[in-house]
Amino acid sequence: MFVDAFLAAHPEAWDDAVAVLRHDYADDQVSYAVDGRLVTALHPRHPVDRHGADPDGLNRHLRELGVDPAAHDSLDNPHQMALALASRVTGVVITLADLRRPVLGAELRGG
């Protein structure tokens, strides 16, 4: 997917990165990369659908959010789960103000 390619193409920009893609006409995705290498990517509505160098790399965080990464369930709240997952992985709390910005994307850096 585009997000995977973007993360891999810009390894100099970060040590690790999480990207949340929400799209009206394509598949949503959460991608986690370290040093330009895609570690884990998943479909937020169906988190059993994972790929990357370590497809199970975010399973602990998923379980902490109450999501069974082995279940073939369809989540009712995929966008909220995706943002909560990104917050857990990065340690950066995403606020409503972050989501209300009139931009197509945002870069949130941790401290």
Secondary structure as GFF3:
##gff-version 3
##sequence-region A 1 111
A	DSSP	alpha_helix	2	9	.	.	.	ID=ss1
A	DSSP	three_ten_helix	11	13	.	.	.	ID=ss2
A	DSSP	beta_strand	16	21	.	.	.	ID=ss3
A	DSSP	beta_strand	29	34	.	.	.	ID=ss4
A	DSSP	beta_strand	37	43	.	.	.	ID=ss5
A	DSSP	beta_strand	46	51	.	.	.	ID=ss6
A	DSSP	alpha_helix	59	64	.	.	.	ID=ss7
A	DSSP	alpha_helix	78	90	.	.	.	ID=ss8
A	DSSP	alpha_helix	96	99	.	.	.	ID=ss9
###
